[in-house]
Amino acid sequence: MESAKPKGNYRGKKKPQSGDQDVPEGTSGQTAGPPQGQQQKQQKSGQGGVGKYKQKQLLKQQQQQDLQQQTGEGTQILLPTTSNAPTPPSQPIEKSLAKVKLDFVRPKNYGVAGTPVKLEVNYLALNLDKLPAKAYHYDVDIQPAASRKWQRACFSGFRAEALPNRLIAYDGHKNAYTMQPMDQMDKVGVAVSLDNRERRFTVSVKLANVVDLRSLKGGNEHNQAPAKQCLEVVFGTASDRDPRLIRFKRSCYFAPPKRIDVGRNHELWYGLHQSLILGSKLFLNIDVAHKAFPSGVPVLDVVGDAAYFTQQGYRLRHPELPVMHVGSTVRNIMLPMELCQILPGQALNKKHPDECTAQIIKRAATDAPTRKRKIMELRDQISYSNCPIIKEFGIGVGKDFEVIDGRIIAPPLIEYKNRRTVLPEHGQWSADNEGFITSNQRELRWIILNLDSYDTCQSDVDTFGNNVFNESRKKGMQLEPFSMQNNYYEPRNTRMNMKQLETELENSLRYFKERQLDFVIVVIPGIGDHYSRLKQKAELVVGVLTSCVKGNTVKNTRSPLTVVNNILLKINGKTNGTNHVVQSPDPKIPLIKKRIMFVGADVTHPSPEQSTIPSVVGVVASFDRNGFRYKPHFQLQDPKKEMIHGLEAIMQAMLNNYKNKNNQQLPEMILYYRDGVSDGQFSQVLDIELNAINRAVAAMNPPSKINVTFVVVQKRHHTRFFPGPKCPKEGRNQNVPPGTIVDRYITTPKHFQFFLTSHRAVEGVAKPSKYTVLHDDEQWDPDRLQAITYALCHTYARCNRSVSYPAPTYYAHWVAARGKVYIQGRTLNMAELDRENSLLRIRPEIIEERSMFFI
């Protein structure tokens, strides 16, 4: 029985005959990935008045207990039990029982392919010849608990009174380091004046450890972490000498001479990021840092009118305004707004307003020479060579960027229909005259749903729709011809509230599904929550394939065909087509010799202030021989938890899917690209996730030998490359060219690591991705692994450009972001996330039949 037709201006064909039964599904769109937060557990109820340090200690204990529960042992990390599907006892599990070692030794040789070039890197060499053999690490306890600003002031006063002739490196919280031992002290009273306030504290100092600094000169690598932490604190003291500097994490910021407005009462401050890097030796990585600070203004300049408030003893000028809750959250201190001022120079830990992002990116983007000049100017202001504590520790700091060896490797060939190939140039290629490798061979039925008809008129949609049809023919796609009569629908009322919008969307999508439409292009406004509401209804409730485009994009008159062709890339991928594949530039050396399942994995986290939002896992795995088509999986898990829960069951499902799509053949190899893992989590991610993969492999029937290569992809770093005198310069930003590889000197000699700049930066200085091979059954030759990694950066379905990291990693990010879209506007029971996951099931018409719906 056909459902009732939704109200609106629908111009549609008759219902197709029974033989035309391809069920539509779907999704697409421009979803922004959520920022990643710090690793921590959600604070449990009942810890009300516990201080921040105590909370962190409790969190560390809880994390260790969680890890022990996953591994089934004390402090030894072996086999986790996070899977929903235990390994059948009849299957061989010898591989999963092996203890994974972190110390994977790199191949004997480095990569040699490509054109050698000289580069500069924003690292300063450190001379450690005079570094002492040891340093003394002290635990500092300041009571009562206070912000780091107060803690620094307190410790400074303590040192001046109790240890006036001692140079001490202090991190502003719990750790202090000295060259010579000092007496332990307990509860020394200190009076501190700051911001027109005076407070009293007690300071206790106790010896925590004697740090072996010789490991940084090539000694025992296992002891390098404490020594590196010591010197991180030592270098942090360089900015303490200038009271104008505001320290935040690993950066220090300078107040700009003139306010740089970035919106929402925020202003942009520039600063210097610094961190120590262990490569063939120890380096100091320095870079420009940018952060939005709240502007120092009266509160009344920021807020508007509200309810009535009165206060005894003061005649309020604005009694209609609400009060402000100030100070500790456990104390009820209320003040009138007109008596409050936002102090300048506050580095907030929470995420800045979204409206500031575009302005920050615009202001921060500079060409390579300008960025280098800014870094050097900031370095001169810090003046490491004049820092007394750095001198005390006998460390010499280089003045110039390090000059290093790099290589520019060749891009892959891009193959299209009829084996026609295109060679990328400058990280991009033109495919105007090329047809997709494969596309749906029957005529696809489609429609444009206009949710932005107030601003996007029908004539614009008519031009857009005809462009979509005409360009699709050039690509070899089979779309039914477009007409406003048959392929256009707009609701009668576009100014609906969200509840009305949800009802309208569900009714329209159900009607489209009954009409057996293959996909829907949805025109959405530039503001509002239309995207998430649409995806929830289309993919979780109804089961219709959709692709979103903003109204302003439809009206684009400068490059309309470029926009249309990018939309067709997504639609062909969503409807099970293959846009293009990659081939080796050298026909004698094929890129893919075996059956490989490419896997990407990522976990996105809520921002620090979001306590009721879970982390979201995204995993994708390829199932075709060319590594273009992928099956996705998303799930919710505890906030800030980086290790993927239940990965064994996920990988079993991915392997079975590959087997079903490839004549019952399993892959010979898994190439697993893991995003979002820090250096300090390498051991943990191997022990939990690699073992989960191995158990999934062992559970396959029949048993198969599948080699696993585990690669961590890192983007959250400050390494930047600058072309040397004879190195080609890319574009107006004068970046290093796409394909630039660095795999020695600044990488750890004992590990298989490399940096790859695979893309052409549209704005600013290109950021290379860092790759660390933690485990390698395949024993890849460095040139081959680097070539296939670079090739995968050219398989991203949404554009004809090489992207900044491999497509499976990118897709994992989009899948996790789609999971975040699904929970937008929902109230979740954070104590029962397994149940919440069961309620967020993607319709089988989507996940099973149109697995690339997420691109």
JODA-V556417 format. One line per field, one symbol per residue. ss: DSSP state (2 for helix, 1 for strand, 0 for the rest). burial: I if it has 16 or more other ideal C-beta (glycine too) atoms within 10 Angstrom, else O. A space follows every 50 residues. Layout:
ss: ???
burial: ???
This chain:
ss: 00000000111000000000000000000000000000000000000000 02222222222222222222200000000000000000000000222000 00000000000000111111101111100000011111111110000222 22222222222200000011000011110000001111111111001111 11111111111122222000222222222222222222200000011100 11110000001110011111111111110001111111111111000122 20000000000000000000001111000000111122201000000000 00022222222222000222222222222222022202222200011000 01111111000011102220111010010000000001000001011111 00000002222222222222222200001000000001110000000222 22222222222222000011111100000222222222222200011111 22220000022222222222222200010011100000000000011111 11110000000000111111110000000111111110000000002222 22222222222000000011111110002222222222222222222200 00000011111111000000111000000100001000011100000000 01111110000000000011111111000002222222222200000000 10000022222222222222222000000000222222200002222000 00000
burial: OOOOOIOIOIOIOOOOOOOOOIIIIIIIIOIOOIOIIOIIOIOOOOOOOO OOOOOOOOIOOOIOOOIOOIIOOOOOIOIIOIIOOOIOOOOOIOIIOOOI OOOIOIOOOIIOIIOOIOIIIIIIIIOIOOIOOIIIIIOIOIOOIIOOII IIIIIOIIIOOOIOOOIIIIIIOOIIIIIOOIOOOOOOOIOIOOOOOOOO IIIIIOOIOOIIIIIIOOOOOOOIOIIIIIIIIIIIIIIIOOOOIIIIOI IIIIOOOOOIOIIOIIIIIIIIIIIIIIIOIIIIIIIIIIIIIIIOOOII OOOOOOOOIOOOOOOOOOOOIOIOOOOOOOOOOOOIIOOIOOOOOOIOOO IIOOOIOOIIOOOIOIIIOOIIOOIOOIIOOIOIOOIOIIOIIOIIIOOO IIOIOIIIIIIIIIIIOOOOIIOIOOIOIOIOOIIIIIIIOOOIIIIIII IIIOOIOOOIIIOIIIIIIOIIOIIIIOIIOIOIOIIIIIIOOIOOOOOO IIOIIIIIIIIIIOIIIIIIIIIIIOOOOIIIIIIIIIIOOIIIIIIIII IOIIIIOOOIOOIIIIIIIIIIIIIOIIIIIIIIIOOOOOIIOOOIIIII IIIIIIOOOOOOIIIIIIIIIIIIOIIIIIIIIIIIIOIIIIIIIIIIII IIIIIOIIIOIOOOOIIOIIIIIIIIIIOOIIOIIIIIIIIIIIIIIIII OOOOOIIIIIIIIIOOIIIIIIIIOOIOIIOOIIIIIIIIIIIIIIIIOO IIIIIIIIIIIOOIIIIIIIIIIIIIOIOIOIIIIIIIIIIIIIIIIIOI IIIIIIIIIIIIIIIIIIIIIIIOOOOIOOOOIOOIIOOIOIIOIIIOII IIIII
